[in-house]
């Protein structure tokens, strides 16, 4: 699984460690999003805003695209992306 963060010019194999590091570096940057990608249509992504993180998930096609109805914390995003990497529900 790849972690992609255009803001930080990162595209590399995802690890538990680099997920946490990249998420922590997003604050106060412009165009601050990160994608944890299984393939082009299956991924989890997060966007930093001053009010919290927006978290989205897509499972194979655009009809299976979901997002949280409220913003979450940095710790929540790290936990969610790390859990996704480990294959946990």
Biopython code that builds the backbone (N, CA, C, O; Angstrom):
import numpy as np
from Bio.PDB.StructureBuilder import StructureBuilder

atoms = [
    (1, "UNK", "N", (0.846, -1.168, 0.000)),
    (1, "UNK", "CA", (0.000, 0.000, 0.000)),
    (1, "UNK", "C", (0.896, 1.237, 0.000)),
    (1, "UNK", "O", (1.918, 1.271, 0.686)),
    (2, "UNK", "N", (0.511, 2.247, -0.769)),
    (2, "UNK", "CA", (1.302, 3.475, -0.881)),
    (2, "UNK", "C", (0.687, 4.589, -0.037)),
    (2, "UNK", "O", (-0.530, 4.671, 0.128)),
    (3, "UNK", "N", (1.552, 5.433, 0.483)),
    (3, "UNK", "CA", (1.111, 6.678, 1.088)),
    (3, "UNK", "C", (1.580, 7.801, 0.171)),
    (3, "UNK", "O", (2.746, 7.856, -0.222)),
    (4, "UNK", "N", (0.647, 8.700, -0.164)),
    (4, "UNK", "CA", (0.914, 9.776, -1.107)),
    (4, "UNK", "C", (0.548, 11.097, -0.441)),
    (4, "UNK", "O", (-0.561, 11.264, 0.068)),
    (5, "UNK", "N", (1.493, 12.031, -0.451)),
    (5, "UNK", "CA", (1.253, 13.355, 0.104)),
    (5, "UNK", "C", (1.928, 14.385, -0.798)),
    (5, "UNK", "O", (3.104, 14.700, -0.610)),
    (6, "UNK", "N", (1.184, 14.916, -1.784)),
    (6, "UNK", "CA", (1.776, 15.890, -2.706)),
    (6, "UNK", "C", (2.367, 17.110, -2.004)),
    (6, "UNK", "O", (3.389, 17.640, -2.441)),
    (7, "UNK", "N", (1.741, 17.555, -0.932)),
    (7, "UNK", "CA", (2.229, 18.721, -0.195)),
    (7, "UNK", "C", (3.666, 18.539, 0.258)),
    (7, "UNK", "O", (4.459, 19.481, 0.228)),
    (8, "UNK", "N", (4.002, 17.321, 0.680)),
    (8, "UNK", "CA", (5.345, 17.020, 1.184)),
    (8, "UNK", "C", (6.209, 16.308, 0.153)),
    (8, "UNK", "O", (7.307, 15.851, 0.470)),
    (9, "UNK", "N", (5.718, 16.212, -1.083)),
    (9, "UNK", "CA", (6.425, 15.497, -2.157)),
    (9, "UNK", "C", (6.778, 14.073, -1.748)),
    (9, "UNK", "O", (7.900, 13.615, -1.966)),
    (10, "UNK", "N", (5.818, 13.380, -1.159)),
    (10, "UNK", "CA", (6.035, 12.003, -0.702)),
    (10, "UNK", "C", (5.142, 11.051, -1.479)),
    (10, "UNK", "O", (3.954, 11.310, -1.668)),
    (11, "UNK", "N", (5.712, 9.971, -1.918)),
    (11, "UNK", "CA", (4.992, 8.828, -2.460)),
    (11, "UNK", "C", (5.877, 7.626, -2.192)),
    (11, "UNK", "O", (6.891, 7.422, -2.858)),
    (12, "UNK", "N", (5.479, 6.835, -1.210)),
    (12, "UNK", "CA", (6.319, 5.719, -0.779)),
    (12, "UNK", "C", (5.471, 4.607, -0.196)),
    (12, "UNK", "O", (4.273, 4.774, 0.034)),
    (13, "UNK", "N", (6.098, 3.485, 0.037)),
    (13, "UNK", "CA", (5.417, 2.371, 0.680)),
    (13, "UNK", "C", (5.013, 2.809, 2.089)),
    (13, "UNK", "O", (5.824, 3.352, 2.838)),
    (14, "UNK", "N", (3.762, 2.569, 2.433)),
    (14, "UNK", "CA", (3.251, 3.004, 3.733)),
    (14, "UNK", "C", (3.750, 2.094, 4.861)),
    (14, "UNK", "O", (3.828, 0.874, 4.716)),
    (15, "UNK", "N", (4.079, 2.724, 5.977)),
    (15, "UNK", "CA", (4.409, 2.020, 7.212)),
    (15, "UNK", "C", (3.649, 2.700, 8.349)),
    (15, "UNK", "O", (3.165, 3.821, 8.196)),
    (16, "UNK", "N", (3.549, 2.026, 9.471)),
    (16, "UNK", "CA", (2.893, 2.644, 10.624)),
    (16, "UNK", "C", (3.603, 3.936, 11.005)),
    (16, "UNK", "O", (2.963, 4.926, 11.358)),
    (17, "UNK", "N", (4.927, 3.916, 10.930)),
    (17, "UNK", "CA", (5.724, 5.075, 11.318)),
    (17, "UNK", "C", (5.545, 6.249, 10.359)),
    (17, "UNK", "O", (5.315, 7.372, 10.807)),
    (18, "UNK", "N", (5.647, 6.011, 9.039)),
    (18, "UNK", "CA", (5.561, 7.166, 8.138)),
    (18, "UNK", "C", (4.143, 7.731, 8.053)),
    (18, "UNK", "O", (3.973, 8.907, 7.733)),
    (19, "UNK", "N", (3.122, 6.916, 8.334)),
    (19, "UNK", "CA", (1.765, 7.462, 8.416)),
    (19, "UNK", "C", (1.712, 8.519, 9.510)),
    (19, "UNK", "O", (1.255, 9.636, 9.269)),
    (20, "UNK", "N", (2.172, 8.183, 10.703)),
    (20, "UNK", "CA", (2.141, 9.127, 11.829)),
    (20, "UNK", "C", (2.989, 10.360, 11.530)),
    (20, "UNK", "O", (2.566, 11.483, 11.803)),
    (21, "UNK", "N", (4.169, 10.161, 10.977)),
    (21, "UNK", "CA", (5.059, 11.285, 10.683)),
    (21, "UNK", "C", (4.436, 12.244, 9.669)),
    (21, "UNK", "O", (4.466, 13.460, 9.864)),
    (22, "UNK", "N", (3.879, 11.708, 8.601)),
    (22, "UNK", "CA", (3.311, 12.547, 7.550)),
    (22, "UNK", "C", (2.087, 13.304, 8.061)),
    (22, "UNK", "O", (1.944, 14.496, 7.793)),
    (23, "UNK", "N", (1.218, 12.639, 8.780)),
    (23, "UNK", "CA", (0.029, 13.318, 9.313)),
    (23, "UNK", "C", (0.442, 14.468, 10.221)),
    (23, "UNK", "O", (-0.148, 15.546, 10.153)),
    (24, "UNK", "N", (1.428, 14.261, 11.057)),
    (24, "UNK", "CA", (1.871, 15.325, 11.966)),
    (24, "UNK", "C", (2.478, 16.520, 11.234)),
    (24, "UNK", "O", (2.476, 17.633, 11.760)),
    (25, "UNK", "N", (2.996, 16.299, 10.029)),
    (25, "UNK", "CA", (3.604, 17.391, 9.262)),
    (25, "UNK", "C", (2.596, 18.205, 8.448)),
    (25, "UNK", "O", (2.962, 19.229, 7.870)),
    (26, "UNK", "N", (1.341, 17.771, 8.394)),
    (26, "UNK", "CA", (0.358, 18.452, 7.552)),
    (26, "UNK", "C", (-0.128, 19.784, 8.106)),
    (26, "UNK", "O", (-0.489, 20.679, 7.341)),
    (27, "UNK", "N", (-0.140, 19.922, 9.420)),
    (27, "UNK", "CA", (-0.701, 21.129, 10.021)),
    (27, "UNK", "C", (-0.037, 22.396, 9.493)),
    (27, "UNK", "O", (1.183, 22.480, 9.351)),
    (28, "UNK", "N", (-0.886, 23.371, 9.213)),
    (28, "UNK", "CA", (-0.467, 24.708, 8.783)),
    (28, "UNK", "C", (0.224, 24.751, 7.421)),
    (28, "UNK", "O", (0.901, 25.728, 7.102)),
    (29, "UNK", "N", (0.063, 23.718, 6.630)),
    (29, "UNK", "CA", (0.577, 23.719, 5.257)),
    (29, "UNK", "C", (-0.602, 23.985, 4.310)),
    (29, "UNK", "O", (-1.761, 23.891, 4.713)),
    (30, "UNK", "N", (-0.301, 24.310, 3.075)),
    (30, "UNK", "CA", (-1.351, 24.505, 2.074)),
    (30, "UNK", "C", (-1.578, 23.206, 1.313)),
    (30, "UNK", "O", (-0.661, 22.403, 1.137)),
    (31, "UNK", "N", (-2.823, 23.013, 0.860)),
    (31, "UNK", "CA", (-3.195, 21.826, 0.083)),
    (31, "UNK", "C", (-2.797, 20.559, 0.852)),
    (31, "UNK", "O", (-2.081, 19.700, 0.339)),
    (32, "UNK", "N", (-3.274, 20.473, 2.069)),
    (32, "UNK", "CA", (-2.783, 19.495, 3.042)),
    (32, "UNK", "C", (-3.612, 18.220, 3.062)),
    (32, "UNK", "O", (-4.494, 18.062, 3.906)),
    (33, "UNK", "N", (-3.335, 17.324, 2.148)),
    (33, "UNK", "CA", (-4.025, 16.038, 2.169)),
    (33, "UNK", "C", (-3.038, 14.898, 1.996)),
    (33, "UNK", "O", (-1.921, 15.068, 1.507)),
    (34, "UNK", "N", (-3.499, 13.734, 2.417)),
    (34, "UNK", "CA", (-2.698, 12.518, 2.307)),
    (34, "UNK", "C", (-3.631, 11.389, 1.870)),
    (34, "UNK", "O", (-4.795, 11.340, 2.267)),
    (35, "UNK", "N", (-3.106, 10.491, 1.053)),
    (35, "UNK", "CA", (-3.878, 9.349, 0.560)),
    (35, "UNK", "C", (-3.122, 8.075, 0.907)),
    (35, "UNK", "O", (-1.922, 7.963, 0.661)),
    (36, "UNK", "N", (-3.841, 7.119, 1.481)),
    (36, "UNK", "CA", (-3.310, 5.782, 1.700)),
    (36, "UNK", "C", (-4.016, 4.899, 0.683)),
    (36, "UNK", "O", (-5.207, 4.615, 0.812)),
    (37, "UNK", "N", (-3.270, 4.467, -0.331)),
    (37, "UNK", "CA", (-3.864, 3.883, -1.528)),
    (37, "UNK", "C", (-3.544, 2.402, -1.701)),
    (37, "UNK", "O", (-2.381, 1.999, -1.736)),
    (38, "UNK", "N", (-4.611, 1.597, -1.808)),
    (38, "UNK", "CA", (-4.446, 0.197, -2.225)),
    (38, "UNK", "C", (-4.318, 0.155, -3.742)),
    (38, "UNK", "O", (-3.440, -0.512, -4.288)),
    (39, "UNK", "N", (-5.215, 0.882, -4.413)),
    (39, "UNK", "CA", (-5.160, 1.072, -5.857)),
    (39, "UNK", "C", (-5.899, 2.372, -6.172)),
    (39, "UNK", "O", (-6.372, 3.047, -5.258)),
    (40, "UNK", "N", (-6.001, 2.724, -7.427)),
    (40, "UNK", "CA", (-6.556, 4.027, -7.808)),
    (40, "UNK", "C", (-7.986, 4.239, -7.327)),
    (40, "UNK", "O", (-8.405, 5.381, -7.141)),
    (41, "UNK", "N", (-8.736, 3.171, -7.122)),
    (41, "UNK", "CA", (-10.137, 3.295, -6.713)),
    (41, "UNK", "C", (-10.406, 2.825, -5.287)),
    (41, "UNK", "O", (-11.548, 2.872, -4.831)),
    (42, "UNK", "N", (-9.387, 2.378, -4.586)),
    (42, "UNK", "CA", (-9.556, 1.889, -3.217)),
    (42, "UNK", "C", (-8.528, 2.578, -2.336)),
    (42, "UNK", "O", (-7.326, 2.337, -2.455)),
    (43, "UNK", "N", (-9.016, 3.441, -1.449)),
    (43, "UNK", "CA", (-8.101, 4.257, -0.652)),
    (43, "UNK", "C", (-8.816, 4.893, 0.530)),
    (43, "UNK", "O", (-10.044, 4.904, 0.608)),
    (44, "UNK", "N", (-8.017, 5.420, 1.444)),
    (44, "UNK", "CA", (-8.495, 6.277, 2.516)),
    (44, "UNK", "C", (-7.690, 7.565, 2.394)),
    (44, "UNK", "O", (-6.491, 7.530, 2.120)),
    (45, "UNK", "N", (-8.344, 8.689, 2.595)),
    (45, "UNK", "CA", (-7.638, 9.953, 2.491)),
    (45, "UNK", "C", (-8.082, 10.897, 3.593)),
    (45, "UNK", "O", (-9.199, 10.809, 4.103)),
    (46, "UNK", "N", (-7.181, 11.800, 3.947)),
    (46, "UNK", "CA", (-7.459, 12.783, 4.990)),
    (46, "UNK", "C", (-7.000, 14.156, 4.517)),
    (46, "UNK", "O", (-6.016, 14.290, 3.789)),
    (47, "UNK", "N", (-7.734, 15.163, 4.948)),
    (47, "UNK", "CA", (-7.429, 16.549, 4.628)),
    (47, "UNK", "C", (-7.379, 17.337, 5.923)),
    (47, "UNK", "O", (-8.332, 17.309, 6.702)),
    (48, "UNK", "N", (-6.273, 18.044, 6.163)),
    (48, "UNK", "CA", (-6.160, 18.891, 7.347)),
    (48, "UNK", "C", (-6.860, 20.219, 7.103)),
    (48, "UNK", "O", (-6.699, 20.834, 6.049)),
    (49, "UNK", "N", (-7.642, 20.657, 8.094)),
    (49, "UNK", "CA", (-8.209, 22.001, 8.102)),
    (49, "UNK", "C", (-7.905, 22.593, 9.475)),
    (49, "UNK", "O", (-7.526, 21.865, 10.393)),
    (50, "UNK", "N", (-8.064, 23.873, 9.619)),
    (50, "UNK", "CA", (-7.813, 24.513, 10.926)),
    (50, "UNK", "C", (-8.764, 24.002, 12.004)),
    (50, "UNK", "O", (-8.475, 24.128, 13.194)),
    (51, "UNK", "N", (-9.885, 23.435, 11.602)),
    (51, "UNK", "CA", (-10.883, 22.954, 12.558)),
    (51, "UNK", "C", (-10.800, 21.454, 12.829)),
    (51, "UNK", "O", (-11.545, 20.942, 13.664)),
    (52, "UNK", "N", (-9.921, 20.752, 12.150)),
    (52, "UNK", "CA", (-9.790, 19.299, 12.319)),
    (52, "UNK", "C", (-9.554, 18.636, 10.976)),
    (52, "UNK", "O", (-9.335, 19.309, 9.969)),
    (53, "UNK", "N", (-9.600, 17.333, 10.968)),
    (53, "UNK", "CA", (-9.323, 16.558, 9.757)),
    (53, "UNK", "C", (-10.600, 15.996, 9.153)),
    (53, "UNK", "O", (-11.467, 15.487, 9.864)),
    (54, "UNK", "N", (-10.704, 16.095, 7.841)),
    (54, "UNK", "CA", (-11.770, 15.461, 7.079)),
    (54, "UNK", "C", (-11.238, 14.093, 6.651)),
    (54, "UNK", "O", (-10.126, 13.997, 6.131)),
    (55, "UNK", "N", (-12.018, 13.043, 6.862)),
    (55, "UNK", "CA", (-11.567, 11.688, 6.560)),
    (55, "UNK", "C", (-12.552, 11.035, 5.590)),
    (55, "UNK", "O", (-13.762, 11.058, 5.814)),
    (56, "UNK", "N", (-12.020, 10.447, 4.505)),
    (56, "UNK", "CA", (-12.838, 9.804, 3.477)),
    (56, "UNK", "C", (-12.275, 8.429, 3.146)),
    (56, "UNK", "O", (-11.103, 8.134, 3.381)),
    (57, "UNK", "N", (-13.162, 7.591, 2.585)),
    (57, "UNK", "CA", (-12.800, 6.224, 2.223)),
    (57, "UNK", "C", (-13.527, 5.857, 0.946)),
    (57, "UNK", "O", (-14.702, 6.183, 0.782)),
    (58, "UNK", "N", (-12.842, 5.185, 0.045)),
    (58, "UNK", "CA", (-13.480, 4.668, -1.162)),
    (58, "UNK", "C", (-13.105, 3.202, -1.321)),
    (58, "UNK", "O", (-11.950, 2.820, -1.136)),
    (59, "UNK", "N", (-14.098, 2.384, -1.668)),
    (59, "UNK", "CA", (-13.899, 0.937, -1.757)),
    (59, "UNK", "C", (-14.187, 0.411, -3.156)),
    (59, "UNK", "O", (-15.202, -0.246, -3.383)),
    (60, "UNK", "N", (-13.294, 0.702, -4.086)),
    (60, "UNK", "CA", (-13.354, 0.084, -5.402)),
    (60, "UNK", "C", (-14.058, 0.858, -6.494)),
    (60, "UNK", "O", (-13.780, 0.643, -7.674)),
    (61, "UNK", "N", (-14.971, 1.762, -6.132)),
    (61, "UNK", "CA", (-15.633, 2.578, -7.148)),
    (61, "UNK", "C", (-16.269, 3.797, -6.495)),
    (61, "UNK", "O", (-16.435, 3.849, -5.276)),
    (62, "UNK", "N", (-16.619, 4.764, -7.312)),
    (62, "UNK", "CA", (-17.131, 6.040, -6.807)),
    (62, "UNK", "C", (-18.461, 5.877, -6.070)),
    (62, "UNK", "O", (-18.802, 6.701, -5.221)),
    (63, "UNK", "N", (-19.205, 4.835, -6.383)),
    (63, "UNK", "CA", (-20.473, 4.589, -5.681)),
    (63, "UNK", "C", (-20.251, 4.107, -4.254)),
    (63, "UNK", "O", (-21.180, 4.112, -3.445)),
    (64, "UNK", "N", (-19.040, 3.694, -3.942)),
    (64, "UNK", "CA", (-18.672, 3.231, -2.603)),
    (64, "UNK", "C", (-17.710, 4.232, -1.959)),
    (64, "UNK", "O", (-16.685, 3.846, -1.398)),
    (65, "UNK", "N", (-18.048, 5.510, -2.044)),
    (65, "UNK", "CA", (-17.227, 6.579, -1.483)),
    (65, "UNK", "C", (-17.942, 7.131, -0.254)),
    (65, "UNK", "O", (-19.103, 7.532, -0.331)),
    (66, "UNK", "N", (-17.244, 7.150, 0.877)),
    (66, "UNK", "CA", (-17.846, 7.546, 2.150)),
    (66, "UNK", "C", (-16.974, 8.591, 2.837)),
    (66, "UNK", "O", (-15.769, 8.659, 2.592)),
    (67, "UNK", "N", (-17.582, 9.402, 3.697)),
    (67, "UNK", "CA", (-16.849, 10.384, 4.469)),
    (67, "UNK", "C", (-17.552, 10.580, 5.800)),
    (67, "UNK", "O", (-18.747, 10.322, 5.942)),
    (68, "UNK", "N", (-16.784, 11.039, 6.759)),
    (68, "UNK", "CA", (-17.346, 11.307, 8.075)),
    (68, "UNK", "C", (-18.141, 12.601, 8.034)),
    (68, "UNK", "O", (-17.808, 13.524, 7.291)),
    (69, "UNK", "N", (-19.183, 12.659, 8.831)),
    (69, "UNK", "CA", (-20.040, 13.850, 8.840)),
    (69, "UNK", "C", (-19.478, 14.968, 9.715)),
    (69, "UNK", "O", (-19.996, 16.085, 9.710)),
    (70, "UNK", "N", (-18.421, 14.668, 10.465)),
    (70, "UNK", "CA", (-17.782, 15.703, 11.271)),
    (70, "UNK", "C", (-16.269, 15.537, 11.211)),
    (70, "UNK", "O", (-15.758, 14.470, 10.870)),
    (71, "UNK", "N", (-15.572, 16.599, 11.545)),
    (71, "UNK", "CA", (-14.118, 16.565, 11.532)),
    (71, "UNK", "C", (-13.602, 15.785, 12.739)),
    (71, "UNK", "O", (-14.265, 15.708, 13.773)),
    (72, "UNK", "N", (-12.406, 15.207, 12.591)),
    (72, "UNK", "CA", (-11.805, 14.401, 13.659)),
    (72, "UNK", "C", (-10.419, 14.946, 14.012)),
    (72, "UNK", "O", (-9.900, 15.840, 13.343)),
    (73, "UNK", "N", (-9.841, 14.400, 15.058)),
    (73, "UNK", "CA", (-8.539, 14.855, 15.535)),
    (73, "UNK", "C", (-7.399, 14.204, 14.760)),
    (73, "UNK", "O", (-7.596, 13.244, 14.015)),
    (74, "UNK", "N", (-6.207, 14.749, 14.954)),
    (74, "UNK", "CA", (-5.004, 14.177, 14.360)),
    (74, "UNK", "C", (-4.806, 12.735, 14.820)),
    (74, "UNK", "O", (-4.493, 11.868, 14.005)),
    (75, "UNK", "N", (-4.981, 12.469, 16.098)),
    (75, "UNK", "CA", (-4.828, 11.107, 16.620)),
    (75, "UNK", "C", (-5.834, 10.154, 15.986)),
    (75, "UNK", "O", (-5.500, 9.004, 15.698)),
    (76, "UNK", "N", (-7.067, 10.619, 15.763)),
    (76, "UNK", "CA", (-8.084, 9.786, 15.113)),
    (76, "UNK", "C", (-7.655, 9.408, 13.697)),
    (76, "UNK", "O", (-7.822, 8.262, 13.278)),
    (77, "UNK", "N", (-7.101, 10.372, 12.963)),
    (77, "UNK", "CA", (-6.671, 10.120, 11.586)),
    (77, "UNK", "C", (-5.503, 9.137, 11.560)),
    (77, "UNK", "O", (-5.486, 8.214, 10.745)),
    (78, "UNK", "N", (-4.544, 9.326, 12.434)),
    (78, "UNK", "CA", (-3.403, 8.401, 12.498)),
    (78, "UNK", "C", (-3.900, 6.998, 12.798)),
    (78, "UNK", "O", (-3.495, 6.042, 12.138)),
    (79, "UNK", "N", (-4.773, 6.867, 13.785)),
    (79, "UNK", "CA", (-5.328, 5.554, 14.142)),
    (79, "UNK", "C", (-6.068, 4.936, 12.956)),
    (79, "UNK", "O", (-5.871, 3.759, 12.653)),
    (80, "UNK", "N", (-6.920, 5.722, 12.276)),
    (80, "UNK", "CA", (-7.706, 5.193, 11.159)),
    (80, "UNK", "C", (-6.810, 4.724, 10.012)),
    (80, "UNK", "O", (-7.015, 3.637, 9.473)),
    (81, "UNK", "N", (-5.825, 5.531, 9.639)),
    (81, "UNK", "CA", (-4.942, 5.153, 8.534)),
    (81, "UNK", "C", (-4.065, 3.956, 8.902)),
    (81, "UNK", "O", (-3.843, 3.075, 8.071)),
    (82, "UNK", "N", (-3.572, 3.917, 10.119)),
    (82, "UNK", "CA", (-2.771, 2.769, 10.541)),
    (82, "UNK", "C", (-3.616, 1.507, 10.590)),
    (82, "UNK", "O", (-3.141, 0.440, 10.204)),
    (83, "UNK", "N", (-4.847, 1.599, 11.052)),
    (83, "UNK", "CA", (-5.750, 0.450, 11.080)),
    (83, "UNK", "C", (-6.052, -0.037, 9.664)),
    (83, "UNK", "O", (-6.109, -1.241, 9.411)),
    (84, "UNK", "N", (-6.244, 0.903, 8.753)),
    (84, "UNK", "CA", (-6.492, 0.553, 7.337)),
    (84, "UNK", "C", (-5.288, -0.173, 6.749)),
    (84, "UNK", "O", (-5.449, -1.158, 6.028)),
    (85, "UNK", "N", (-4.095, 0.301, 7.049)),
    (85, "UNK", "CA", (-2.875, -0.355, 6.579)),
    (85, "UNK", "C", (-2.785, -1.784, 7.113)),
    (85, "UNK", "O", (-2.374, -2.692, 6.390)),
    (86, "UNK", "N", (-3.161, -1.984, 8.358)),
    (86, "UNK", "CA", (-3.090, -3.312, 8.970)),
    (86, "UNK", "C", (-4.242, -4.213, 8.548)),
    (86, "UNK", "O", (-4.257, -5.393, 8.898)),
    (87, "UNK", "N", (-5.217, -3.676, 7.794)),
    (87, "UNK", "CA", (-6.341, -4.472, 7.334)),
    (87, "UNK", "C", (-7.431, -4.656, 8.375)),
    (87, "UNK", "O", (-8.275, -5.544, 8.252)),
    (88, "UNK", "N", (-7.411, -3.822, 9.392)),
    (88, "UNK", "CA", (-8.440, -3.912, 10.427)),
    (88, "UNK", "C", (-9.689, -3.176, 9.966)),
    (88, "UNK", "O", (-9.611, -2.194, 9.228)),
    (89, "UNK", "N", (-10.849, -3.668, 10.415)),
    (89, "UNK", "CA", (-12.099, -2.983, 10.003)),
    (89, "UNK", "C", (-12.232, -1.604, 10.622)),
    (89, "UNK", "O", (-13.218, -0.909, 10.375)),
]
sb = StructureBuilder()
sb.init_structure("model")
sb.init_model(0)
sb.init_chain("A")
sb.init_seg("    ")
for serial, (resi, resn, name, xyz) in enumerate(atoms, 1):
    if name == "N":
        sb.init_residue(resn, " ", resi, " ")
    sb.init_atom(name, np.array(xyz, "f"), 0.0, 1.0, " ", f" {name:<3s}", serial, name[0])
structure = sb.get_structure()
